[in-house]
Amino acid sequence: MKRIKLVLIGGGTGLSVLARGLKDFPIDITAIVTVADDGGSTGKIRSEMDIPAPGDIRNVISALSDSETTIERLFQYRFKENQVEGHSLGNLLIAALTNMNDDFGHAVKELSKILNIRGRVIPSTNSSVSLNAVMEDGEMVYGESNIPKMNKKIKRVFLEPEDVEPMEEAVEAIEEADLIVLGPGSLYTSVISNLCVKGIAESLLKCNAPQLYVSNVMTQPGETNRYTAVDHVNAIHNHMGRNCINYAICSTQNFTADVLKRYKEDGAEPVKCNMSDMEAQNIKVFTHPNLVEVSQENYVRHNTEVLSKMIYEIAMRETDTIEFKR
């Protein structure tokens, strides 16, 4: 039986959580990961060594590892001594392998091989890039970590330099994919930042695979204030130059007053999904009564098990359709 080829595009916590949920399904996973982060340990390493940001890469490699619990603890361990103070071991390993191989993409491949991960992790570009934004009022903001701080509506984001090349393996994975999944995660800084690599966007527009967007559960302060699910999709389409999303997974759950209060204090609210808005763009929406779970502290997150199964079933349906057409 043909193994389904699934390509995940994003970064941040969302991509690693999704990869963790999907790795036990009989599929071939390729994660294309943003490298524009400029905060914390990642920011220090990229500025000192002039390499792409390793943080999101580290998290996805950890999520796909068979020894995930041990590897995750090891990768997240942060030193407190001298020059390495504040750096996570995972970031230092990627930095060391980059120095040894003089190539960031090859370093990621080597580390993935060492840890025998279930799938492939590929940076969207092999270059050190900065993510910048143009706000609706025309103000320019430089650096990924500064974008949400402005708390303004974003018109568009772009990379500097703008002409960076994508990793060849990333383009090949998109061309061969049965299903492409964008999100969940920060819309502009985790998802769209990958699409700003022109070769990635061009490949997505040319490929035959259907594209699925996993909508965030809550808006993100300073990045997607008051955004609905279709606003998220429109932002992707605006950056791509034309419509490309075929499916969306959205939450339609209602939350308690305590949950809403907690998020309102942070300037966030549930991402509303109007089915008719999606259908007007020929996007089929999937949802599930248990798609979102709430912690004891009233934080919400995708139920990884439910979300992963939904994506797998969509991929199975699409692959069956492809095989039937052939």
C-alpha positions as CSV (number, residue, x, y, z in Angstrom):
1,M,0.0,0.0,0.0
2,K,1.3,3.5,-0.9
3,R,2.4,5.5,2.1
4,I,0.8,9.0,2.2
5,K,3.2,11.8,1.9
6,L,2.3,14.6,4.2
7,V,4.0,18.0,4.2
8,L,3.7,20.3,7.3
9,I,4.5,24.0,7.0
10,G,4.9,26.3,10.0
11,G,6.9,26.8,13.1
12,G,6.6,27.6,16.8
13,T,4.8,25.3,19.2
14,G,2.0,24.5,16.8
15,L,4.1,22.6,14.3
16,S,6.0,20.5,16.9
17,V,2.7,19.5,18.6
18,L,1.2,18.5,15.3
19,A,4.2,16.5,14.3
20,R,4.2,14.7,17.6
21,G,0.6,13.7,17.1
22,L,1.1,12.5,13.5
23,K,4.3,10.5,13.8
24,D,2.6,7.2,14.9
25,F,0.4,7.1,11.7
26,P,1.6,5.1,8.7
27,I,2.6,8.2,6.7
28,D,5.8,9.9,5.5
29,I,6.1,13.3,7.3
30,T,8.1,16.2,6.0
31,A,8.1,19.4,8.2
32,I,9.2,22.6,6.4
33,V,10.1,25.0,9.2
34,T,10.5,28.7,9.5
35,V,14.0,30.0,10.4
36,A,13.2,33.7,11.0
37,D,12.9,33.7,14.8
38,D,15.2,36.3,16.4
39,G,14.3,36.0,20.1
40,G,16.0,34.3,23.1
41,S,18.8,31.7,22.7
42,T,17.9,31.4,19.0
43,G,18.3,35.1,18.4
44,K,21.7,35.1,20.1
45,I,23.1,32.2,18.2
46,R,21.9,33.5,14.8
47,S,23.3,37.0,15.4
48,E,26.7,35.7,16.7
49,M,27.1,32.9,14.1
50,D,25.0,34.3,11.2
51,I,23.1,31.1,10.7
52,P,19.3,30.5,10.3
53,A,17.3,30.4,13.5
54,P,17.6,26.8,15.0
55,G,14.8,27.0,17.7
56,D,11.8,25.9,15.8
57,I,13.8,23.2,14.0
58,R,15.0,21.9,17.3
59,N,11.5,21.6,18.6
60,V,10.2,19.6,15.6
61,I,13.2,17.3,15.6
62,S,12.5,16.6,19.2
63,A,8.8,15.9,18.6
64,L,9.6,13.4,15.8
65,S,12.2,11.6,17.9
66,D,11.4,8.0,19.1
67,S,13.0,9.0,22.5
68,E,11.0,12.1,22.6
69,T,10.7,12.6,26.4
70,T,14.4,12.3,27.0
71,I,15.4,14.2,23.9
72,E,13.0,17.0,24.7
73,R,14.4,17.4,28.2
74,L,17.9,17.3,26.8
75,F,17.2,19.7,24.0
76,Q,15.4,22.2,26.2
77,Y,18.1,22.1,28.9
78,R,19.6,25.6,29.3
79,F,23.0,26.2,30.6
80,K,23.8,28.7,33.4
81,E,27.5,28.9,33.0
82,N,29.7,31.6,31.3
83,Q,29.4,32.0,27.6
84,V,26.7,29.3,27.1
85,E,24.4,30.9,29.7
86,G,20.8,30.9,28.5
87,H,21.4,28.7,25.4
88,S,19.5,25.4,25.0
89,L,21.5,22.3,24.3
90,G,19.5,21.6,21.2
91,N,20.4,25.0,19.7
92,L,24.0,24.5,20.5
93,L,24.1,21.1,18.9
94,I,22.6,22.5,15.6
95,A,25.1,25.4,15.8
96,A,28.0,23.0,16.3
97,L,26.9,20.8,13.4
98,T,26.5,23.8,11.2
99,N,30.1,24.8,12.0
100,M,31.3,21.3,11.3
101,N,29.5,21.0,8.0
102,D,29.6,24.7,7.0
103,D,25.9,24.2,6.0
104,F,22.8,24.7,8.2
105,G,20.6,22.5,6.1
106,H,23.1,19.6,6.2
107,A,23.4,20.1,10.0
108,V,19.7,19.6,10.4
109,K,19.8,16.5,8.2
110,E,22.7,15.1,10.2
111,L,21.1,15.7,13.6
112,S,17.8,14.1,12.3
113,K,19.9,11.0,11.2
114,I,21.7,10.8,14.6
115,L,18.3,10.8,16.4
116,N,16.6,8.5,13.9
117,I,13.5,10.7,13.8
118,R,10.3,9.6,12.2
119,G,10.2,11.9,9.2
120,R,12.2,14.7,7.7
121,V,12.7,18.3,9.0
122,I,13.8,20.8,6.5
123,P,14.4,24.6,7.0
124,S,12.4,26.6,4.4
125,T,15.7,28.3,3.5
126,N,19.4,27.8,4.2
127,S,20.0,31.5,4.6
128,S,19.9,33.7,7.7
129,V,16.9,35.9,7.2
130,S,15.0,38.6,9.1
131,L,11.2,38.8,9.0
132,N,9.9,42.3,8.7
133,A,6.4,43.8,8.5
134,V,4.5,46.7,6.9
135,M,1.6,47.8,9.1
136,E,-1.7,49.1,7.7
137,D,-0.6,52.7,8.7
138,G,2.5,52.3,6.6
139,E,5.0,51.8,9.5
140,M,7.8,49.4,8.9
141,V,8.8,47.0,11.7
142,Y,12.1,45.0,11.6
143,G,12.6,41.6,13.2
144,E,10.1,38.9,14.0
145,S,10.0,39.5,17.8
146,N,9.2,43.2,17.3
147,I,6.1,42.6,15.1
148,P,3.6,41.6,17.8
149,K,4.9,44.3,20.1
150,M,3.5,47.1,17.8
151,N,-0.1,45.8,18.4
152,K,-1.1,47.2,15.0
153,K,-2.9,45.6,12.0
154,I,-0.4,43.9,9.7
155,K,-0.6,44.6,6.0
156,R,2.1,42.2,4.9
157,V,5.3,40.6,6.0
158,F,8.5,40.0,4.0
159,L,11.9,38.6,4.4
160,E,15.2,40.4,4.3
161,P,17.0,39.6,2.0
162,E,13.9,39.0,-0.2
163,D,15.6,36.9,-2.8
164,V,16.6,33.9,-0.6
165,E,16.5,30.5,-2.2
166,P,14.4,27.7,-0.7
167,M,15.9,24.4,0.3
168,E,15.7,22.0,-2.7
169,E,14.4,19.2,-0.5
170,A,11.6,21.4,0.6
171,V,10.5,22.1,-3.0
172,E,10.7,18.4,-3.9
173,A,8.6,17.5,-0.9
174,I,5.9,19.9,-1.9
175,E,5.9,18.6,-5.5
176,E,5.6,15.0,-4.3
177,A,3.0,15.6,-1.4
178,D,-0.4,14.0,-1.2
179,L,-1.6,16.7,1.3
180,I,0.0,19.9,2.5
181,V,-0.9,21.3,6.0
182,L,-0.3,24.9,7.0
183,G,-0.5,25.7,10.7
184,P,-1.5,25.7,13.5
185,G,0.7,28.4,14.8
186,S,1.3,32.1,14.7
187,L,-0.2,33.2,11.4
188,Y,2.4,35.7,10.2
189,T,5.6,34.7,12.1
190,S,5.3,30.9,11.9
191,V,3.2,30.1,8.8
192,I,3.4,33.0,6.3
193,S,7.1,33.5,7.1
194,N,7.7,30.3,5.2
195,L,5.6,31.5,2.3
196,C,7.8,34.6,2.0
197,V,10.5,32.3,0.6
198,K,9.5,32.8,-3.0
199,G,10.4,29.3,-4.2
200,I,8.2,27.8,-1.4
201,A,5.2,30.0,-2.5
202,E,5.7,29.2,-6.2
203,S,5.9,25.5,-5.5
204,L,2.7,25.6,-3.5
205,L,0.9,27.4,-6.3
206,K,2.1,24.8,-8.9
207,C,1.6,21.6,-6.9
208,N,-1.3,19.2,-7.4
209,A,-1.7,18.3,-3.7
210,P,-4.7,19.8,-1.8
211,Q,-3.8,22.3,0.9
212,L,-5.3,22.3,4.4
213,Y,-5.2,25.2,6.9
214,V,-5.5,24.4,10.6
215,S,-6.9,27.5,12.2
216,N,-5.7,28.7,15.5
217,V,-8.2,28.5,18.4
218,M,-7.5,31.9,19.8
219,T,-6.4,35.2,18.2
220,Q,-2.8,36.2,18.9
221,P,-2.4,39.6,20.6
222,G,-0.5,42.0,18.4
223,E,-0.6,39.7,15.4
224,T,-4.2,38.6,14.6
225,N,-6.4,40.9,16.8
226,R,-10.1,40.2,16.1
227,Y,-9.3,37.9,13.2
228,T,-11.8,35.3,12.1
229,A,-10.8,32.0,10.5
230,V,-11.5,33.4,7.0
231,D,-9.3,36.5,7.9
232,H,-6.4,34.0,8.5
233,V,-7.0,32.3,5.2
234,N,-7.3,35.7,3.4
235,A,-3.9,36.7,4.8
236,I,-2.3,33.5,3.4
237,H,-3.9,34.1,0.0
238,N,-2.9,37.7,-0.1
239,H,0.7,36.7,0.5
240,M,0.5,33.9,-2.0
241,G,-1.0,36.1,-4.8
242,R,-4.0,33.8,-5.3
243,N,-6.2,31.4,-3.5
244,C,-4.7,28.0,-2.7
245,I,-6.4,26.6,0.5
246,N,-8.9,23.8,-0.2
247,Y,-9.7,22.7,3.3
248,A,-9.7,24.2,6.8
249,I,-10.0,22.7,10.3
250,C,-11.7,25.1,12.6
251,S,-13.0,25.0,16.2
252,T,-16.7,25.8,16.7
253,Q,-16.6,25.1,20.5
254,N,-18.0,27.4,23.1
255,F,-15.9,28.3,26.0
256,T,-16.8,29.1,29.6
257,A,-16.7,32.6,31.1
258,D,-13.5,31.8,33.0
259,V,-11.7,30.8,29.8
260,L,-12.9,33.9,27.9
261,K,-11.9,36.1,30.9
262,R,-8.4,34.6,31.0
263,Y,-7.8,35.3,27.3
264,K,-9.5,38.7,27.3
265,E,-7.0,39.8,30.0
266,D,-4.2,39.0,27.4
267,G,-6.1,40.7,24.6
268,A,-7.2,37.5,22.9
269,E,-10.5,36.0,21.9
270,P,-11.8,32.8,20.1
271,V,-11.2,32.7,16.4
272,K,-14.7,32.5,15.0
273,C,-15.4,30.4,11.9
274,N,-18.3,31.5,9.6
275,M,-18.9,28.4,7.4
276,S,-20.5,30.5,4.6
277,D,-17.5,32.8,4.3
278,M,-15.3,29.7,3.8
279,E,-17.7,28.1,1.4
280,A,-17.7,31.3,-0.7
281,Q,-14.0,30.6,-1.3
282,N,-14.7,26.9,-2.1
283,I,-13.0,25.8,1.1
284,K,-14.5,22.7,2.8
285,V,-14.5,23.1,6.6
286,F,-13.9,20.2,9.1
287,T,-14.6,20.4,12.8
288,H,-15.0,18.1,15.8
289,P,-16.8,18.5,19.1
290,N,-13.5,17.6,21.0
291,L,-11.1,19.4,18.7
292,V,-10.1,21.7,21.6
293,E,-9.2,20.8,25.1
294,V,-9.1,23.1,28.1
295,S,-6.5,22.8,30.9
296,Q,-7.2,23.3,34.6
297,E,-5.7,26.7,34.3
298,N,-8.2,27.6,31.6
299,Y,-5.8,27.5,28.7
300,V,-7.0,26.1,25.4
301,R,-5.1,24.0,22.9
302,H,-5.9,21.6,20.1
303,N,-6.5,18.1,21.2
304,T,-3.5,16.6,19.4
305,E,-5.0,13.1,19.1
306,V,-8.3,14.4,17.5
307,L,-6.5,16.9,15.2
308,S,-4.0,14.3,14.0
309,K,-6.7,11.7,13.3
310,M,-8.7,14.3,11.3
311,I,-5.7,15.2,9.2
312,Y,-4.9,11.6,8.6
313,E,-8.5,10.8,7.5
314,I,-8.5,13.8,5.1
315,A,-5.2,12.6,3.7
316,M,-6.6,9.0,3.3
317,R,-9.6,10.3,1.5
318,E,-7.5,12.5,-0.8
319,T,-5.1,9.6,-1.6
320,D,-8.0,7.3,-2.3
321,T,-9.4,9.9,-4.7
322,I,-6.0,10.3,-6.4
323,E,-5.6,6.5,-6.8
324,F,-9.1,6.2,-8.2
325,K,-8.5,8.9,-10.8
326,R,-5.3,7.2,-11.9
